[in-house]
Amino acid sequence: MTVASGFFVDWAGNARRTEEPGGGYRCEVDTVARYVAVLSAKGTLIHEGTFYKTMADMAAAGIKAQLVDASVPW
């Protein structure tokens, strides 16, 4: 998996960018499976989510999530 530009929903219902999820975490993305793995700095799986290329794709799926900055705590 690699980092691909896009979005996912965190456990609080916020939309976050895969390139900069915040909290000291990093993302690995499988665009074919539409899967996002959020990992700690040591590589521990913290959260899993669905990958959306754009916020419009997320809205089309019926998800109403507010995009938050990486500085917003998890």
N, C-alpha and C positions, 0 to 999 in steps of 0.2 A: 504494500500500500504506500501511497505517497500523499503529499499535501496538495489538494486541489482547491482552487478558489471557489468558495460557496458558503453555504449556511447550514445550520442545524439548530435544533431546539434543545436547550439545557434542561436540567431537572426542575427548574423554577418556572418553566414555560417561556423563557426569553429566547429570542433568536440571537445566535452568535456567529461570528465569522470563523471559518475553519482555519484561516491563516493566523488568527490571533484570538484564541478562545478566552484568554485571561486566566487568572488564578494560578499562573505558573504552569499551566497545562499546555499540551501540544496535541494536534490532531493528525491522524492518519486516515486517508480517505480512499475508498474503493468506489470509483464513479460508476462502474458497471452494476455493482450490487446496490448502489446508492446508500452506502454504509459509512458512518463516521465513528471512529474509535477515538475517544479522548483519553490521553495518557498523562500520567504524572511525569515529572522530570526523570524519575528512575524507571519509567516504562510500565508502571502498573495501570491496568485498565480502570478508569474512573467512571466513565459514562459511555453509552452507545447511543447513536442517533441516526436518523435518516438524513442523507445528503440532499440538499436542494441547491441547484446551480444559481438560482436567483431568488430574491424575495418574492417576485411575482409567481414563481413556481410553487413556493410555499403557500401563498395566498390561494392559488388555484387548487391546492390540495385541501383547502378549507381551514388552514391553520392561521390563526390571528395571533401572531407573536410580535412583540416589540423588539426591535433590534437594539441591543445594548453594546456599549463600549467594553473593551477588555478590562477596563478599570473597575467595572461593576463586579462585586464579589459573587461567587457562586453560592 
